[in-house]
């Protein structure tokens, strides 16, 4: 069994952003040479997420509205965590959206269902953050 590890780095220009990372993950998969196996993709920061969903602008807007309703950024005083930093909402949003995904690899391709895409969700951006890609298989 082979294994392969790589990282993607993101530096968003805004506090919150959803980025379709499917093309970058596909590039890493091709670089690995693995044809059959599993790919783990996870955010390596507690205020960011990796998840699978549809790449549709209306849905992305709905995520923003829904997450902001569940864990609003302001007022900062609402959260006990906010002392040194003002990102308690980002931690909560990450917990809701998830840390990682595992995707099957079949014939050298990500084995997705219709419309499925990989996303990086940034909830406390404007600084560099990493996403781990670990692939095992043959």
MODELLER restraints for C-alpha pairs under 7 A, 6 or more apart:
rsr = mdl.restraints
at = mdl.atoms
rsr.add(forms.Gaussian(group=physical.xy_distance, feature=features.Distance(at['CA:1:A'], at['CA:136:A']), mean=6.91, stdev=0.5))
rsr.add(forms.Gaussian(group=physical.xy_distance, feature=features.Distance(at['CA:1:A'], at['CA:137:A']), mean=5.32, stdev=0.5))
rsr.add(forms.Gaussian(group=physical.xy_distance, feature=features.Distance(at['CA:1:A'], at['CA:138:A']), mean=5.31, stdev=0.5))
rsr.add(forms.Gaussian(group=physical.xy_distance, feature=features.Distance(at['CA:2:A'], at['CA:136:A']), mean=5.71, stdev=0.5))
rsr.add(forms.Gaussian(group=physical.xy_distance, feature=features.Distance(at['CA:2:A'], at['CA:137:A']), mean=5.37, stdev=0.5))
rsr.add(forms.Gaussian(group=physical.xy_distance, feature=features.Distance(at['CA:2:A'], at['CA:138:A']), mean=5.55, stdev=0.5))
rsr.add(forms.Gaussian(group=physical.xy_distance, feature=features.Distance(at['CA:3:A'], at['CA:135:A']), mean=5.50, stdev=0.5))
rsr.add(forms.Gaussian(group=physical.xy_distance, feature=features.Distance(at['CA:3:A'], at['CA:136:A']), mean=4.36, stdev=0.5))
rsr.add(forms.Gaussian(group=physical.xy_distance, feature=features.Distance(at['CA:3:A'], at['CA:137:A']), mean=6.49, stdev=0.5))
rsr.add(forms.Gaussian(group=physical.xy_distance, feature=features.Distance(at['CA:4:A'], at['CA:32:A']), mean=5.93, stdev=0.5))
rsr.add(forms.Gaussian(group=physical.xy_distance, feature=features.Distance(at['CA:4:A'], at['CA:134:A']), mean=5.77, stdev=0.5))
rsr.add(forms.Gaussian(group=physical.xy_distance, feature=features.Distance(at['CA:4:A'], at['CA:135:A']), mean=5.09, stdev=0.5))
rsr.add(forms.Gaussian(group=physical.xy_distance, feature=features.Distance(at['CA:4:A'], at['CA:136:A']), mean=6.53, stdev=0.5))
rsr.add(forms.Gaussian(group=physical.xy_distance, feature=features.Distance(at['CA:5:A'], at['CA:133:A']), mean=5.71, stdev=0.5))
rsr.add(forms.Gaussian(group=physical.xy_distance, feature=features.Distance(at['CA:5:A'], at['CA:134:A']), mean=4.59, stdev=0.5))
rsr.add(forms.Gaussian(group=physical.xy_distance, feature=features.Distance(at['CA:5:A'], at['CA:135:A']), mean=6.44, stdev=0.5))
rsr.add(forms.Gaussian(group=physical.xy_distance, feature=features.Distance(at['CA:6:A'], at['CA:132:A']), mean=6.18, stdev=0.5))
rsr.add(forms.Gaussian(group=physical.xy_distance, feature=features.Distance(at['CA:6:A'], at['CA:133:A']), mean=5.27, stdev=0.5))
rsr.add(forms.Gaussian(group=physical.xy_distance, feature=features.Distance(at['CA:6:A'], at['CA:134:A']), mean=6.67, stdev=0.5))
rsr.add(forms.Gaussian(group=physical.xy_distance, feature=features.Distance(at['CA:7:A'], at['CA:130:A']), mean=6.36, stdev=0.5))
rsr.add(forms.Gaussian(group=physical.xy_distance, feature=features.Distance(at['CA:7:A'], at['CA:131:A']), mean=5.45, stdev=0.5))
rsr.add(forms.Gaussian(group=physical.xy_distance, feature=features.Distance(at['CA:7:A'], at['CA:132:A']), mean=4.67, stdev=0.5))
rsr.add(forms.Gaussian(group=physical.xy_distance, feature=features.Distance(at['CA:7:A'], at['CA:133:A']), mean=5.83, stdev=0.5))
rsr.add(forms.Gaussian(group=physical.xy_distance, feature=features.Distance(at['CA:8:A'], at['CA:130:A']), mean=5.62, stdev=0.5))
rsr.add(forms.Gaussian(group=physical.xy_distance, feature=features.Distance(at['CA:8:A'], at['CA:131:A']), mean=5.07, stdev=0.5))
rsr.add(forms.Gaussian(group=physical.xy_distance, feature=features.Distance(at['CA:8:A'], at['CA:132:A']), mean=6.65, stdev=0.5))
rsr.add(forms.Gaussian(group=physical.xy_distance, feature=features.Distance(at['CA:9:A'], at['CA:128:A']), mean=6.51, stdev=0.5))
rsr.add(forms.Gaussian(group=physical.xy_distance, feature=features.Distance(at['CA:9:A'], at['CA:129:A']), mean=5.60, stdev=0.5))
rsr.add(forms.Gaussian(group=physical.xy_distance, feature=features.Distance(at['CA:9:A'], at['CA:130:A']), mean=4.53, stdev=0.5))
rsr.add(forms.Gaussian(group=physical.xy_distance, feature=features.Distance(at['CA:9:A'], at['CA:131:A']), mean=6.36, stdev=0.5))
rsr.add(forms.Gaussian(group=physical.xy_distance, feature=features.Distance(at['CA:10:A'], at['CA:128:A']), mean=5.51, stdev=0.5))
rsr.add(forms.Gaussian(group=physical.xy_distance, feature=features.Distance(at['CA:10:A'], at['CA:129:A']), mean=5.35, stdev=0.5))
rsr.add(forms.Gaussian(group=physical.xy_distance, feature=features.Distance(at['CA:10:A'], at['CA:130:A']), mean=6.35, stdev=0.5))
rsr.add(forms.Gaussian(group=physical.xy_distance, feature=features.Distance(at['CA:11:A'], at['CA:125:A']), mean=6.91, stdev=0.5))
rsr.add(forms.Gaussian(group=physical.xy_distance, feature=features.Distance(at['CA:11:A'], at['CA:126:A']), mean=5.81, stdev=0.5))
rsr.add(forms.Gaussian(group=physical.xy_distance, feature=features.Distance(at['CA:11:A'], at['CA:127:A']), mean=5.13, stdev=0.5))
rsr.add(forms.Gaussian(group=physical.xy_distance, feature=features.Distance(at['CA:11:A'], at['CA:128:A']), mean=4.41, stdev=0.5))
rsr.add(forms.Gaussian(group=physical.xy_distance, feature=features.Distance(at['CA:11:A'], at['CA:129:A']), mean=6.42, stdev=0.5))
rsr.add(forms.Gaussian(group=physical.xy_distance, feature=features.Distance(at['CA:12:A'], at['CA:125:A']), mean=5.52, stdev=0.5))
rsr.add(forms.Gaussian(group=physical.xy_distance, feature=features.Distance(at['CA:12:A'], at['CA:126:A']), mean=4.97, stdev=0.5))
rsr.add(forms.Gaussian(group=physical.xy_distance, feature=features.Distance(at['CA:12:A'], at['CA:127:A']), mean=6.71, stdev=0.5))
rsr.add(forms.Gaussian(group=physical.xy_distance, feature=features.Distance(at['CA:13:A'], at['CA:126:A']), mean=5.14, stdev=0.5))
rsr.add(forms.Gaussian(group=physical.xy_distance, feature=features.Distance(at['CA:14:A'], at['CA:125:A']), mean=5.89, stdev=0.5))
rsr.add(forms.Gaussian(group=physical.xy_distance, feature=features.Distance(at['CA:14:A'], at['CA:126:A']), mean=5.75, stdev=0.5))
rsr.add(forms.Gaussian(group=physical.xy_distance, feature=features.Distance(at['CA:15:A'], at['CA:123:A']), mean=5.93, stdev=0.5))
rsr.add(forms.Gaussian(group=physical.xy_distance, feature=features.Distance(at['CA:15:A'], at['CA:124:A']), mean=4.83, stdev=0.5))
rsr.add(forms.Gaussian(group=physical.xy_distance, feature=features.Distance(at['CA:15:A'], at['CA:125:A']), mean=4.23, stdev=0.5))
rsr.add(forms.Gaussian(group=physical.xy_distance, feature=features.Distance(at['CA:15:A'], at['CA:126:A']), mean=6.03, stdev=0.5))
rsr.add(forms.Gaussian(group=physical.xy_distance, feature=features.Distance(at['CA:16:A'], at['CA:122:A']), mean=5.11, stdev=0.5))
rsr.add(forms.Gaussian(group=physical.xy_distance, feature=features.Distance(at['CA:16:A'], at['CA:123:A']), mean=4.45, stdev=0.5))
rsr.add(forms.Gaussian(group=physical.xy_distance, feature=features.Distance(at['CA:16:A'], at['CA:124:A']), mean=6.07, stdev=0.5))
rsr.add(forms.Gaussian(group=physical.xy_distance, feature=features.Distance(at['CA:16:A'], at['CA:125:A']), mean=6.11, stdev=0.5))
rsr.add(forms.Gaussian(group=physical.xy_distance, feature=features.Distance(at['CA:17:A'], at['CA:121:A']), mean=5.99, stdev=0.5))
rsr.add(forms.Gaussian(group=physical.xy_distance, feature=features.Distance(at['CA:17:A'], at['CA:122:A']), mean=5.10, stdev=0.5))
rsr.add(forms.Gaussian(group=physical.xy_distance, feature=features.Distance(at['CA:17:A'], at['CA:123:A']), mean=6.80, stdev=0.5))
rsr.add(forms.Gaussian(group=physical.xy_distance, feature=features.Distance(at['CA:18:A'], at['CA:119:A']), mean=6.48, stdev=0.5))
rsr.add(forms.Gaussian(group=physical.xy_distance, feature=features.Distance(at['CA:18:A'], at['CA:120:A']), mean=5.77, stdev=0.5))
rsr.add(forms.Gaussian(group=physical.xy_distance, feature=features.Distance(at['CA:18:A'], at['CA:121:A']), mean=4.62, stdev=0.5))
rsr.add(forms.Gaussian(group=physical.xy_distance, feature=features.Distance(at['CA:18:A'], at['CA:122:A']), mean=6.26, stdev=0.5))
rsr.add(forms.Gaussian(group=physical.xy_distance, feature=features.Distance(at['CA:19:A'], at['CA:119:A']), mean=5.42, stdev=0.5))
rsr.add(forms.Gaussian(group=physical.xy_distance, feature=features.Distance(at['CA:19:A'], at['CA:120:A']), mean=5.13, stdev=0.5))
rsr.add(forms.Gaussian(group=physical.xy_distance, feature=features.Distance(at['CA:19:A'], at['CA:121:A']), mean=6.50, stdev=0.5))
rsr.add(forms.Gaussian(group=physical.xy_distance, feature=features.Distance(at['CA:20:A'], at['CA:117:A']), mean=6.94, stdev=0.5))
rsr.add(forms.Gaussian(group=physical.xy_distance, feature=features.Distance(at['CA:20:A'], at['CA:118:A']), mean=5.88, stdev=0.5))
rsr.add(forms.Gaussian(group=physical.xy_distance, feature=features.Distance(at['CA:20:A'], at['CA:119:A']), mean=4.53, stdev=0.5))
rsr.add(forms.Gaussian(group=physical.xy_distance, feature=features.Distance(at['CA:20:A'], at['CA:120:A']), mean=6.47, stdev=0.5))
rsr.add(forms.Gaussian(group=physical.xy_distance, feature=features.Distance(at['CA:21:A'], at['CA:118:A']), mean=5.57, stdev=0.5))
rsr.add(forms.Gaussian(group=physical.xy_distance, feature=features.Distance(at['CA:21:A'], at['CA:119:A']), mean=5.35, stdev=0.5))
rsr.add(forms.Gaussian(group=physical.xy_distance, feature=features.Distance(at['CA:21:A'], at['CA:120:A']), mean=6.37, stdev=0.5))
rsr.add(forms.Gaussian(group=physical.xy_distance, feature=features.Distance(at['CA:22:A'], at['CA:117:A']), mean=5.91, stdev=0.5))
rsr.add(forms.Gaussian(group=physical.xy_distance, feature=features.Distance(at['CA:22:A'], at['CA:118:A']), mean=4.99, stdev=0.5))
rsr.add(forms.Gaussian(group=physical.xy_distance, feature=features.Distance(at['CA:34:A'], at['CA:108:A']), mean=6.18, stdev=0.5))
rsr.add(forms.Gaussian(group=physical.xy_distance, feature=features.Distance(at['CA:34:A'], at['CA:137:A']), mean=6.05, stdev=0.5))
rsr.add(forms.Gaussian(group=physical.xy_distance, feature=features.Distance(at['CA:34:A'], at['CA:138:A']), mean=5.29, stdev=0.5))
rsr.add(forms.Gaussian(group=physical.xy_distance, feature=features.Distance(at['CA:35:A'], at['CA:105:A']), mean=6.51, stdev=0.5))
rsr.add(forms.Gaussian(group=physical.xy_distance, feature=features.Distance(at['CA:35:A'], at['CA:106:A']), mean=6.14, stdev=0.5))
rsr.add(forms.Gaussian(group=physical.xy_distance, feature=features.Distance(at['CA:35:A'], at['CA:107:A']), mean=4.95, stdev=0.5))
rsr.add(forms.Gaussian(group=physical.xy_distance, feature=features.Distance(at['CA:35:A'], at['CA:108:A']), mean=3.82, stdev=0.5))
rsr.add(forms.Gaussian(group=physical.xy_distance, feature=features.Distance(at['CA:35:A'], at['CA:138:A']), mean=5.96, stdev=0.5))
rsr.add(forms.Gaussian(group=physical.xy_distance, feature=features.Distance(at['CA:36:A'], at['CA:105:A']), mean=5.11, stdev=0.5))
rsr.add(forms.Gaussian(group=physical.xy_distance, feature=features.Distance(at['CA:36:A'], at['CA:106:A']), mean=5.00, stdev=0.5))
rsr.add(forms.Gaussian(group=physical.xy_distance, feature=features.Distance(at['CA:36:A'], at['CA:107:A']), mean=6.02, stdev=0.5))
rsr.add(forms.Gaussian(group=physical.xy_distance, feature=features.Distance(at['CA:36:A'], at['CA:108:A']), mean=6.34, stdev=0.5))
rsr.add(forms.Gaussian(group=physical.xy_distance, feature=features.Distance(at['CA:36:A'], at['CA:137:A']), mean=5.48, stdev=0.5))
rsr.add(forms.Gaussian(group=physical.xy_distance, feature=features.Distance(at['CA:36:A'], at['CA:138:A']), mean=5.48, stdev=0.5))
rsr.add(forms.Gaussian(group=physical.xy_distance, feature=features.Distance(at['CA:37:A'], at['CA:104:A']), mean=6.06, stdev=0.5))
rsr.add(forms.Gaussian(group=physical.xy_distance, feature=features.Distance(at['CA:37:A'], at['CA:105:A']), mean=5.02, stdev=0.5))
rsr.add(forms.Gaussian(group=physical.xy_distance, feature=features.Distance(at['CA:37:A'], at['CA:136:A']), mean=5.63, stdev=0.5))
rsr.add(forms.Gaussian(group=physical.xy_distance, feature=features.Distance(at['CA:37:A'], at['CA:137:A']), mean=3.95, stdev=0.5))
rsr.add(forms.Gaussian(group=physical.xy_distance, feature=features.Distance(at['CA:37:A'], at['CA:138:A']), mean=6.46, stdev=0.5))
rsr.add(forms.Gaussian(group=physical.xy_distance, feature=features.Distance(at['CA:38:A'], at['CA:102:A']), mean=6.63, stdev=0.5))
rsr.add(forms.Gaussian(group=physical.xy_distance, feature=features.Distance(at['CA:38:A'], at['CA:103:A']), mean=5.78, stdev=0.5))
rsr.add(forms.Gaussian(group=physical.xy_distance, feature=features.Distance(at['CA:38:A'], at['CA:104:A']), mean=4.70, stdev=0.5))
rsr.add(forms.Gaussian(group=physical.xy_distance, feature=features.Distance(at['CA:38:A'], at['CA:105:A']), mean=5.49, stdev=0.5))
rsr.add(forms.Gaussian(group=physical.xy_distance, feature=features.Distance(at['CA:38:A'], at['CA:135:A']), mean=5.79, stdev=0.5))
rsr.add(forms.Gaussian(group=physical.xy_distance, feature=features.Distance(at['CA:38:A'], at['CA:136:A']), mean=5.56, stdev=0.5))
rsr.add(forms.Gaussian(group=physical.xy_distance, feature=features.Distance(at['CA:38:A'], at['CA:137:A']), mean=6.38, stdev=0.5))
rsr.add(forms.Gaussian(group=physical.xy_distance, feature=features.Distance(at['CA:39:A'], at['CA:102:A']), mean=5.50, stdev=0.5))
rsr.add(forms.Gaussian(group=physical.xy_distance, feature=features.Distance(at['CA:39:A'], at['CA:103:A']), mean=5.17, stdev=0.5))
rsr.add(forms.Gaussian(group=physical.xy_distance, feature=features.Distance(at['CA:39:A'], at['CA:104:A']), mean=6.34, stdev=0.5))
rsr.add(forms.Gaussian(group=physical.xy_distance, feature=features.Distance(at['CA:39:A'], at['CA:105:A']), mean=6.84, stdev=0.5))
rsr.add(forms.Gaussian(group=physical.xy_distance, feature=features.Distance(at['CA:39:A'], at['CA:133:A']), mean=6.90, stdev=0.5))
rsr.add(forms.Gaussian(group=physical.xy_distance, feature=features.Distance(at['CA:39:A'], at['CA:134:A']), mean=5.81, stdev=0.5))
rsr.add(forms.Gaussian(group=physical.xy_distance, feature=features.Distance(at['CA:39:A'], at['CA:135:A']), mean=4.40, stdev=0.5))
rsr.add(forms.Gaussian(group=physical.xy_distance, feature=features.Distance(at['CA:39:A'], at['CA:136:A']), mean=6.60, stdev=0.5))
rsr.add(forms.Gaussian(group=physical.xy_distance, feature=features.Distance(at['CA:40:A'], at['CA:101:A']), mean=5.91, stdev=0.5))
rsr.add(forms.Gaussian(group=physical.xy_distance, feature=features.Distance(at['CA:40:A'], at['CA:102:A']), mean=4.53, stdev=0.5))
rsr.add(forms.Gaussian(group=physical.xy_distance, feature=features.Distance(at['CA:40:A'], at['CA:103:A']), mean=6.60, stdev=0.5))
rsr.add(forms.Gaussian(group=physical.xy_distance, feature=features.Distance(at['CA:40:A'], at['CA:133:A']), mean=5.67, stdev=0.5))
rsr.add(forms.Gaussian(group=physical.xy_distance, feature=features.Distance(at['CA:40:A'], at['CA:134:A']), mean=5.12, stdev=0.5))
rsr.add(forms.Gaussian(group=physical.xy_distance, feature=features.Distance(at['CA:40:A'], at['CA:135:A']), mean=6.22, stdev=0.5))
rsr.add(forms.Gaussian(group=physical.xy_distance, feature=features.Distance(at['CA:41:A'], at['CA:100:A']), mean=5.57, stdev=0.5))
rsr.add(forms.Gaussian(group=physical.xy_distance, feature=features.Distance(at['CA:41:A'], at['CA:101:A']), mean=5.49, stdev=0.5))
rsr.add(forms.Gaussian(group=physical.xy_distance, feature=features.Distance(at['CA:41:A'], at['CA:102:A']), mean=6.42, stdev=0.5))
rsr.add(forms.Gaussian(group=physical.xy_distance, feature=features.Distance(at['CA:41:A'], at['CA:131:A']), mean=6.88, stdev=0.5))
rsr.add(forms.Gaussian(group=physical.xy_distance, feature=features.Distance(at['CA:41:A'], at['CA:132:A']), mean=5.63, stdev=0.5))
rsr.add(forms.Gaussian(group=physical.xy_distance, feature=features.Distance(at['CA:41:A'], at['CA:133:A']), mean=4.62, stdev=0.5))
rsr.add(forms.Gaussian(group=physical.xy_distance, feature=features.Distance(at['CA:41:A'], at['CA:134:A']), mean=6.58, stdev=0.5))
rsr.add(forms.Gaussian(group=physical.xy_distance, feature=features.Distance(at['CA:42:A'], at['CA:50:A']), mean=5.79, stdev=0.5))
rsr.add(forms.Gaussian(group=physical.xy_distance, feature=features.Distance(at['CA:42:A'], at['CA:99:A']), mean=5.75, stdev=0.5))
rsr.add(forms.Gaussian(group=physical.xy_distance, feature=features.Distance(at['CA:42:A'], at['CA:100:A']), mean=4.07, stdev=0.5))
rsr.add(forms.Gaussian(group=physical.xy_distance, feature=features.Distance(at['CA:42:A'], at['CA:101:A']), mean=6.50, stdev=0.5))
rsr.add(forms.Gaussian(group=physical.xy_distance, feature=features.Distance(at['CA:42:A'], at['CA:131:A']), mean=5.57, stdev=0.5))
rsr.add(forms.Gaussian(group=physical.xy_distance, feature=features.Distance(at['CA:42:A'], at['CA:132:A']), mean=5.30, stdev=0.5))
rsr.add(forms.Gaussian(group=physical.xy_distance, feature=features.Distance(at['CA:42:A'], at['CA:133:A']), mean=6.77, stdev=0.5))
rsr.add(forms.Gaussian(group=physical.xy_distance, feature=features.Distance(at['CA:43:A'], at['CA:49:A']), mean=5.39, stdev=0.5))
rsr.add(forms.Gaussian(group=physical.xy_distance, feature=features.Distance(at['CA:43:A'], at['CA:50:A']), mean=5.80, stdev=0.5))
rsr.add(forms.Gaussian(group=physical.xy_distance, feature=features.Distance(at['CA:43:A'], at['CA:99:A']), mean=5.79, stdev=0.5))
rsr.add(forms.Gaussian(group=physical.xy_distance, feature=features.Distance(at['CA:43:A'], at['CA:100:A']), mean=6.42, stdev=0.5))
rsr.add(forms.Gaussian(group=physical.xy_distance, feature=features.Distance(at['CA:43:A'], at['CA:130:A']), mean=6.42, stdev=0.5))
rsr.add(forms.Gaussian(group=physical.xy_distance, feature=features.Distance(at['CA:43:A'], at['CA:131:A']), mean=4.54, stdev=0.5))
rsr.add(forms.Gaussian(group=physical.xy_distance, feature=features.Distance(at['CA:43:A'], at['CA:132:A']), mean=6.40, stdev=0.5))
rsr.add(forms.Gaussian(group=physical.xy_distance, feature=features.Distance(at['CA:44:A'], at['CA:130:A']), mean=5.59, stdev=0.5))
rsr.add(forms.Gaussian(group=physical.xy_distance, feature=features.Distance(at['CA:44:A'], at['CA:131:A']), mean=5.53, stdev=0.5))
rsr.add(forms.Gaussian(group=physical.xy_distance, feature=features.Distance(at['CA:44:A'], at['CA:132:A']), mean=6.57, stdev=0.5))
rsr.add(forms.Gaussian(group=physical.xy_distance, feature=features.Distance(at['CA:45:A'], at['CA:129:A']), mean=6.71, stdev=0.5))
rsr.add(forms.Gaussian(group=physical.xy_distance, feature=features.Distance(at['CA:46:A'], at['CA:91:A']), mean=6.10, stdev=0.5))
rsr.add(forms.Gaussian(group=physical.xy_distance, feature=features.Distance(at['CA:46:A'], at['CA:94:A']), mean=6.91, stdev=0.5))
rsr.add(forms.Gaussian(group=physical.xy_distance, feature=features.Distance(at['CA:47:A'], at['CA:90:A']), mean=5.01, stdev=0.5))
rsr.add(forms.Gaussian(group=physical.xy_distance, feature=features.Distance(at['CA:47:A'], at['CA:91:A']), mean=4.78, stdev=0.5))
rsr.add(forms.Gaussian(group=physical.xy_distance, feature=features.Distance(at['CA:47:A'], at['CA:94:A']), mean=5.52, stdev=0.5))
rsr.add(forms.Gaussian(group=physical.xy_distance, feature=features.Distance(at['CA:47:A'], at['CA:122:A']), mean=6.93, stdev=0.5))
rsr.add(forms.Gaussian(group=physical.xy_distance, feature=features.Distance(at['CA:47:A'], at['CA:123:A']), mean=5.74, stdev=0.5))
rsr.add(forms.Gaussian(group=physical.xy_distance, feature=features.Distance(at['CA:47:A'], at['CA:124:A']), mean=5.98, stdev=0.5))
rsr.add(forms.Gaussian(group=physical.xy_distance, feature=features.Distance(at['CA:48:A'], at['CA:94:A']), mean=5.51, stdev=0.5))
rsr.add(forms.Gaussian(group=physical.xy_distance, feature=features.Distance(at['CA:48:A'], at['CA:121:A']), mean=5.53, stdev=0.5))
rsr.add(forms.Gaussian(group=physical.xy_distance, feature=features.Distance(at['CA:48:A'], at['CA:122:A']), mean=4.69, stdev=0.5))
rsr.add(forms.Gaussian(group=physical.xy_distance, feature=features.Distance(at['CA:48:A'], at['CA:123:A']), mean=5.69, stdev=0.5))
rsr.add(forms.Gaussian(group=physical.xy_distance, feature=features.Distance(at['CA:49:A'], at['CA:94:A']), mean=5.35, stdev=0.5))
rsr.add(forms.Gaussian(group=physical.xy_distance, feature=features.Distance(at['CA:49:A'], at['CA:97:A']), mean=6.15, stdev=0.5))
rsr.add(forms.Gaussian(group=physical.xy_distance, feature=features.Distance(at['CA:49:A'], at['CA:98:A']), mean=5.61, stdev=0.5))
rsr.add(forms.Gaussian(group=physical.xy_distance, feature=features.Distance(at['CA:49:A'], at['CA:99:A']), mean=4.96, stdev=0.5))
rsr.add(forms.Gaussian(group=physical.xy_distance, feature=features.Distance(at['CA:49:A'], at['CA:100:A']), mean=6.91, stdev=0.5))
rsr.add(forms.Gaussian(group=physical.xy_distance, feature=features.Distance(at['CA:49:A'], at['CA:120:A']), mean=5.73, stdev=0.5))
rsr.add(forms.Gaussian(group=physical.xy_distance, feature=features.Distance(at['CA:49:A'], at['CA:121:A']), mean=4.74, stdev=0.5))
rsr.add(forms.Gaussian(group=physical.xy_distance, feature=features.Distance(at['CA:49:A'], at['CA:122:A']), mean=6.53, stdev=0.5))
rsr.add(forms.Gaussian(group=physical.xy_distance, feature=features.Distance(at['CA:50:A'], at['CA:98:A']), mean=6.41, stdev=0.5))
rsr.add(forms.Gaussian(group=physical.xy_distance, feature=features.Distance(at['CA:50:A'], at['CA:99:A']), mean=5.62, stdev=0.5))
rsr.add(forms.Gaussian(group=physical.xy_distance, feature=features.Distance(at['CA:50:A'], at['CA:100:A']), mean=5.12, stdev=0.5))
rsr.add(forms.Gaussian(group=physical.xy_distance, feature=features.Distance(at['CA:50:A'], at['CA:101:A']), mean=6.63, stdev=0.5))
rsr.add(forms.Gaussian(group=physical.xy_distance, feature=features.Distance(at['CA:50:A'], at['CA:119:A']), mean=5.56, stdev=0.5))
rsr.add(forms.Gaussian(group=physical.xy_distance, feature=features.Distance(at['CA:50:A'], at['CA:120:A']), mean=4.68, stdev=0.5))
rsr.add(forms.Gaussian(group=physical.xy_distance, feature=features.Distance(at['CA:50:A'], at['CA:121:A']), mean=6.01, stdev=0.5))
rsr.add(forms.Gaussian(group=physical.xy_distance, feature=features.Distance(at['CA:51:A'], at['CA:97:A']), mean=6.69, stdev=0.5))
rsr.add(forms.Gaussian(group=physical.xy_distance, feature=features.Distance(at['CA:51:A'], at['CA:98:A']), mean=6.48, stdev=0.5))
rsr.add(forms.Gaussian(group=physical.xy_distance, feature=features.Distance(at['CA:51:A'], at['CA:100:A']), mean=6.40, stdev=0.5))
rsr.add(forms.Gaussian(group=physical.xy_distance, feature=features.Distance(at['CA:51:A'], at['CA:101:A']), mean=6.11, stdev=0.5))
rsr.add(forms.Gaussian(group=physical.xy_distance, feature=features.Distance(at['CA:51:A'], at['CA:118:A']), mean=5.94, stdev=0.5))
rsr.add(forms.Gaussian(group=physical.xy_distance, feature=features.Distance(at['CA:51:A'], at['CA:119:A']), mean=5.37, stdev=0.5))
rsr.add(forms.Gaussian(group=physical.xy_distance, feature=features.Distance(at['CA:51:A'], at['CA:120:A']), mean=6.77, stdev=0.5))
rsr.add(forms.Gaussian(group=physical.xy_distance, feature=features.Distance(at['CA:52:A'], at['CA:116:A']), mean=6.15, stdev=0.5))
rsr.add(forms.Gaussian(group=physical.xy_distance, feature=features.Distance(at['CA:52:A'], at['CA:117:A']), mean=5.46, stdev=0.5))
rsr.add(forms.Gaussian(group=physical.xy_distance, feature=features.Distance(at['CA:52:A'], at['CA:118:A']), mean=4.70, stdev=0.5))
rsr.add(forms.Gaussian(group=physical.xy_distance, feature=features.Distance(at['CA:52:A'], at['CA:119:A']), mean=6.01, stdev=0.5))
rsr.add(forms.Gaussian(group=physical.xy_distance, feature=features.Distance(at['CA:53:A'], at['CA:116:A']), mean=5.24, stdev=0.5))
rsr.add(forms.Gaussian(group=physical.xy_distance, feature=features.Distance(at['CA:53:A'], at['CA:117:A']), mean=5.53, stdev=0.5))
rsr.add(forms.Gaussian(group=physical.xy_distance, feature=features.Distance(at['CA:53:A'], at['CA:118:A']), mean=6.73, stdev=0.5))
rsr.add(forms.Gaussian(group=physical.xy_distance, feature=features.Distance(at['CA:54:A'], at['CA:115:A']), mean=5.40, stdev=0.5))
rsr.add(forms.Gaussian(group=physical.xy_distance, feature=features.Distance(at['CA:54:A'], at['CA:116:A']), mean=5.41, stdev=0.5))
rsr.add(forms.Gaussian(group=physical.xy_distance, feature=features.Distance(at['CA:54:A'], at['CA:117:A']), mean=5.94, stdev=0.5))
rsr.add(forms.Gaussian(group=physical.xy_distance, feature=features.Distance(at['CA:55:A'], at['CA:117:A']), mean=6.57, stdev=0.5))
rsr.add(forms.Gaussian(group=physical.xy_distance, feature=features.Distance(at['CA:67:A'], at['CA:93:A']), mean=6.26, stdev=0.5))
rsr.add(forms.Gaussian(group=physical.xy_distance, feature=features.Distance(at['CA:71:A'], at['CA:89:A']), mean=5.25, stdev=0.5))
rsr.add(forms.Gaussian(group=physical.xy_distance, feature=features.Distance(at['CA:71:A'], at['CA:92:A']), mean=6.50, stdev=0.5))
rsr.add(forms.Gaussian(group=physical.xy_distance, feature=features.Distance(at['CA:71:A'], at['CA:93:A']), mean=6.62, stdev=0.5))
rsr.add(forms.Gaussian(group=physical.xy_distance, feature=features.Distance(at['CA:72:A'], at['CA:89:A']), mean=6.17, stdev=0.5))
rsr.add(forms.Gaussian(group=physical.xy_distance, feature=features.Distance(at['CA:73:A'], at['CA:89:A']), mean=5.33, stdev=0.5))
rsr.add(forms.Gaussian(group=physical.xy_distance, feature=features.Distance(at['CA:76:A'], at['CA:82:A']), mean=6.37, stdev=0.5))
rsr.add(forms.Gaussian(group=physical.xy_distance, feature=features.Distance(at['CA:76:A'], at['CA:86:A']), mean=6.12, stdev=0.5))
rsr.add(forms.Gaussian(group=physical.xy_distance, feature=features.Distance(at['CA:79:A'], at['CA:88:A']), mean=6.36, stdev=0.5))
rsr.add(forms.Gaussian(group=physical.xy_distance, feature=features.Distance(at['CA:81:A'], at['CA:88:A']), mean=5.71, stdev=0.5))
rsr.add(forms.Gaussian(group=physical.xy_distance, feature=features.Distance(at['CA:82:A'], at['CA:88:A']), mean=5.97, stdev=0.5))
rsr.add(forms.Gaussian(group=physical.xy_distance, feature=features.Distance(at['CA:87:A'], at['CA:124:A']), mean=6.47, stdev=0.5))
rsr.add(forms.Gaussian(group=physical.xy_distance, feature=features.Distance(at['CA:90:A'], at['CA:123:A']), mean=4.82, stdev=0.5))
rsr.add(forms.Gaussian(group=physical.xy_distance, feature=features.Distance(at['CA:90:A'], at['CA:124:A']), mean=5.74, stdev=0.5))
rsr.add(forms.Gaussian(group=physical.xy_distance, feature=features.Distance(at['CA:93:A'], at['CA:123:A']), mean=6.98, stdev=0.5))
rsr.add(forms.Gaussian(group=physical.xy_distance, feature=features.Distance(at['CA:103:A'], at['CA:110:A']), mean=6.47, stdev=0.5))
rsr.add(forms.Gaussian(group=physical.xy_distance, feature=features.Distance(at['CA:103:A'], at['CA:111:A']), mean=6.67, stdev=0.5))
rsr.add(forms.Gaussian(group=physical.xy_distance, feature=features.Distance(at['CA:104:A'], at['CA:110:A']), mean=6.15, stdev=0.5))
rsr.add(forms.Gaussian(group=physical.xy_distance, feature=features.Distance(at['CA:104:A'], at['CA:111:A']), mean=5.33, stdev=0.5))
rsr.add(forms.Gaussian(group=physical.xy_distance, feature=features.Distance(at['CA:105:A'], at['CA:111:A']), mean=5.48, stdev=0.5))
